[in-house]
Structure formats: structure tokens, C-alpha cells
Amino acid sequence: MLSSAVSQTMASEGPGYLRLHRRGELARRAAVFREMLKSCELCPRRCRVNRWSGKTGFCRVDARLKVAAVSVHPWEEPPLAGTGGSGTVFFSGCTLSCVYCQNYPISQMGVGRFLTAEELADKMLRLQRRGVHNINLVTGTHQIPQFLDALCIAAENGLRVPIVYNTSGYERVAVLERLRGIVDIYLPDIKFASPEAARFCCGRSDYVVQNRRALLAMWRQVGPLQIGADGLAVRGMLVRHLVLPGNLSGTSQCLAFLRRALGKDVWVSLMDQYFPAHKALRMPPLDRRPSQEEIRSALECAWRWGLRNGFTQETCPSGGREDG
């Protein structure tokens, strides 16, 4: 937990994007990201389509901003939700195609509507007025350029809450580096331990190697979760892991990686709320919930690897949320 002095300093300085905005760097980064849409390589798929021409890659979104929902989410992990909730922005489309995705109408079927940057900026400012503690970008990897345009406008008009980058963990390190100083809190998944499980569940055998590189890059930027005197996260990284039936998630290996690569200070949200959805209803063992024994084994793994910082279903009422 942060000392009172450090907490007050961070509160007075504000989120990182405000410091970048004040010296014009945020607008410069936004322009760089807009150029990337001409030959899109935002995610590890590197489709290289010109999204400005109306073409779409795997994510199914062109250069326009497409959002499914903007809302107050009271059931994220306690340091994110606090008493006022997390201000979630659910982006349409996704860079993965998880067969069990509980948000598949948004991620894989294109549910959402087009917004202008001004409209999203206004919605984020409204969330702030409603008392949210952060702006939570849910599966926004493929729409970061569009979001940054809105962030520039919102920052100019008084946005001052931290930015949470809520991701599947399937990221390019080069892109994450361009987000340095913009993202205050990284909220990535570590979904799988084996390429075979990743290919079966989300169609990408390279998920594991890309995910591990991304986790290390995020950690280098922000380090462990930093909690202010009010109990709210102001900076850092919190890693989510969803326990899948049949040990498809490779929980022990995932937690071992986190302990080995990031150390005992890493915060982990161990989630047990999986239920069959989308295509998983016809794909054993994903067609059932994890057993109590599988959940107990996952908790024992976290204890065995010395991971004491974080949350389980018992401490986070909704258990968080896994984005396919």
C-alpha cells in the first residue's frame, strides 16, 4: 500500500496522461496511433489492412470508433470498483475468438454503435461526474487510436481519473511501449499455459509467448498495484486468471510464471466464475463448470507459489470478468 505522502503526491500530479497532455505529448502519440491504422499492426495478428479505407482485419472494426456500452461497473476488483464503481467502456470487436466468450455478441458478432471522439469524451466525463474511480477500457487493443482521440478531448475538458487497460493479454510489446505514461493501471489476463490449449480455446497457438512478453512489458512500465490511502488503485498491474475445467487454463504453470518472472509482489485475481457460453456448450470439457476440487486446487497453487496479493471469488463479489 502506498504511504500517505506518496498517495498525496500522485493525487496532486494526476494520472500520467494528464502530464503528457500538458506538454503536447498525448496529442502527438494520438497522431502516431492514427497513422498505424493505415497498415494495422496493433495486435500480434498484424493484419496490415488499411482501416482508414474501410477495410477490417480480424477484429472486424475499421477506423471508426465502435462501442457497445459505457457504464458504471460496481463489481470489478475492490481497488478498481471502490464505492463509486469503475467507468467501463466496452469496445466492439476483439483480437481473439475465445469459444467460451461470455461477451461474444460484443466481441465476435459486432454488437455496438459508432461514436465520434467527442461523444466518447463526453461519456467519459459524465462517468467521472457520476463518481467513478477510473476509466476502464474493456478489450480496447484494436481501438486504441480511436480512444486516444477521445482522451485528448476529455483531458482538455477536465478528465482526471486513472486509465485502466483491461485486456486479454494478447498484445504487442511495441504497441504497449507507445502507451507508456498513458495507461495508469494494467489489467491483463493470463489465460493459458500451453499453445495447444490456447489454439483449442481461442484459435491462437502464439497466445502464450505473446502474452508472457506483454506481461513483462506492462510490469516494467508500472510495477505492482499501488493502493492509495483510500483503498483505490492509482497505478500498477493486476493480473486476472480464469480457472477453466479440465485444467485447460494450466493454472499452476501460469501462477508459477507470474511468481518467477514478476515476483511475490504481483497482484492476482483468481476467478472461478466460468460457465459454458457461446461455442463451449458443445466442446468438452468446456461444456461444464470447474469442479469444487479444481477450484480448490487453483487456490492451493496460488498459496504454494507464495502469491498473497490479490483476490478470489470470496473477496470480489462478481469474481471480476473474463473477456473472450
N, C-alpha and C positions, 0 to 999 in steps of 0.2 A: 504494500500500500504506500502511496506517496506521503511524504511528510507534508505538514500544513504549509510550510514555506514554498516547497516545490509546487504544490497544488495551486497556491495563490498566484505564483509566477506564471504557470501555464494558463490559468484562467484569465490573467490580465493580458497576456500576449495573444490569446485566442488560438483557434485551430491553425494548422500550418498553411492552409490555402489562403487565409487572410494575409499572412505575411507575404506570400507570393503575389497576391493581388495588389498589395500596396506598392510593390516595386515593378509592376507590369509583367511579372514572370508568368502569372496564371494565364493571362491572355496570350502570351507567346506559346505556352505549352498547348493551349486550346487550338491555336493555329496549326501547330505541328501535327496534332492528332487529326485535325480535319484533312490535312494532306494525305494522311495514311489511308483514308477511305478511297483514294483513287486506285490503290492496289492493296487491298486489305490483307494485313498480316497481324491483326490484333490478337488472335489466338493461335495455338500451336498448329491448327489445321492449315493456316496460311493460304487461304483460298485465292488470294491475289485478284479478286474481281474488283471492278470499278463500281463501287456502290453509289457514287455520285451520278452515274449514268442510269441508275435504276436497277442495276443487277444486284443479285443477292448470292451470297455463298451459303455455307451450311446453316448459318444462324437464321436465314430466311428474312433478314431485315436489311433494307437498303440504307441510304444516308439519312433518311428521315428518322426523327425520334419517335419511337413507338413504345407506349407504356400501358400496362394492363391495369395497374391500380396504384394509388398513392394514399396511404392511410397511416393511422396511429396503431402500432402493434404493441400491445401491453405484455406479451408473453415471450419476448426474447430473453436471453440470459439476464439475470438481475442487474449487473453493471451496465447493461445496454438499455434495458427497459425502465429501470428505476421506478419512480412513481408516475412519471408523465408519459411513458411509452417511448418506443423507437419509431422514428418517422420513416416508414418503409416506402421505397419506390420499386415496384415490381416491373422490370423491363420485359417486354415481349421477346421471344426467341431465346436461343441458348446455343452454346458451343458444343454441348453434349446431347446425347439422346438416350438417357437412362430409361431402361424398360420399366422401372418401378416408380418413375417420377410422379409425385403426388400433385404437382402443378403442371401436368402435361398439356392442358388446354392452353396455358400461357407459354410454356417453353417450346412445345412442339406443334401446336395447332394454330399459332398466330393470333390468339385472343389478345386484344388490346386496341388502342386507338392512337392516331398520330397527334402529337402535340408540337407546338413551337417551343423554342428555347425559353421565350418569355412566359409561356403558360406553365412550363415546369418550374421555372424560377418562382413564379407566383405561388404555386402549390407548395413548394418547399418553405417559403416564407410564411404561408398560412400554417403549416405544420409547426413551425417554430413558435408562432403566436399561440398555438394550442398547447404549448408546453413540452414538446418532445425534447429528448436529450441529445439527439443526433439525427442525421440523415443517413438512412441505411439503404445502400444500393444493392438490390437483390438481383443477382445474376446480370450484372451490367457490363461484363467484359467487352462484348461486341458493340456496346453503345457508349463507351467512354467518351469518344469525340463529341457526340451529341450532348451528353451530360455536362461536359466541361463548358460548352457554350452557355448552358443554363446556369452553371455555377458562377461564371463570370458576372452574369446579370444579378444573381441573388446576392453575391458578395458585395457588389456595389450598392445594393439596396438594404443591407443590414443583416444578412445571414451570418450567424456566428457560432453555430453548433458544430461539433466534430462530424467528419465524414467517415462512415463505416463501409468498407468494401467487402460485401457479403458474396463469396464466390465458391464455385465448385472446386476450386483449386487447380483447374486446368488452365494454366496461364503461361505466357511467355515472359521470361526474365527481362528481356529488352524492353517490353512494354511496361512492366512493373517499375523499372528504373525511371521511366518517364513520369510515373505517378509519385515519385519520391517527394515528400513535402506536401502533397495534395491530400493523400489518404492519411487519416489520423489513426484509424483502427482497422486492422485486417481481420476478417472473419472467414477464413478458408476452411473447406472440408479437406480431410484426408480420407478418401473413400475406400481405397483398395490397397492390398499389399502385393498382388500378383498381376502381371499383364493378362493372364488368362481370365481371371475374374473381371478385370476391367473391360476386356473385349466382350465377355458374355453379358455384362450388365449395362455397359454404356457404349459399346462399339468401338472403343479406342484402347488398343493394347499399349499405346505410349502414355497412357494416363499416369502410371506410376512414376516414370522417370521425369515427366514434365511437372507433375505435382511436387515431387521432392525438391526439384530445383527451385520451384516457385516458393515453397515454404521457407527455404533457406534465404531467398532474396527478400521476402517480406520480413523475416526475422532480423536480417541485417538492417533494414530500414527503421523498424520501430521497437524491436525487442519485446520483452514480456508485457503483459497487460498491466497498465498503470492505473490505479484506482485513486480517485480524489477523496478528500475528507468526507464528502457527501455520499460515498459509495458508488459513484459513477465512473465508468471508464473514460479516460481522457486521451489515451494513446496506447499503442501496443497491439499484440496479436493474441487472439483466442481461436484455437483450432477445434473444429467440430468433427466428430466421428460417429457415424450411424452404424449401429450393430445390425448386421444382416443375418438372416437364417442360414444355417449350413456353413457358417464361418466364411461366407463369400467375401466379407469385408477384411478378413485377415487381421482381426483386432490386435492380437498380441504383437504381430510384426509391425503394424502401424504405430502402436504405442511405443514399441522398442525403438523405432526410428526417431520418434519425437524426443524420447529421453536421451538417446545417444547424440543426435545432431543438434538439439536445441537446449538440452539440459533440464534440470529439475524445476526450473522456474517457469517453464512453458505452461500456459493455461489450456485445459482441455475440457470441452463439453462432450461428455459421453452420452449419446442419445439412444434410447431404447424404444422409441415410438413407431418403429417401422410397421407398416401394414401393407398387404398386397394392393397395388393400384396399377392402372394402365395395362401394359402387356404382361406384367408379372403374375397376373391372375392365372395365366396358362403356362408358367415357366417354373417348375420345381427347381430348387427349394424356395424360390422367391414367392411361391403361392401361399405361404403361411407366415405368421408372425414368429419372431425369435422365441424360443422356449425360455422358461424361467432359468433353466440351467445355463443356457447360452448367455443370458444377461448377467447371471451371477459370475460366470467365467470371465466376462468382459470387465466387470468391476474388480475382480481379483487381479486381472492383468494390470490394470491401472495402479492398483496398490503395490503389486510386485515390482513394477518399474519405478516406483517412487514418485508418481505423478500426483501430487497432493493439491495442486491449484486447479480449480475448475468446478464443474457442475455435473450432476446426473439428473435423471427424471425427478428424483425426490426434491432437489433444490431448485429446479427450473420447471414450474407447473406444466408448461406445454412441451417440455423437453427440447425447446428450440424448434428448428425446422430445417429439413434437408431439401435442398433444391436439386432436382434432377437436371 
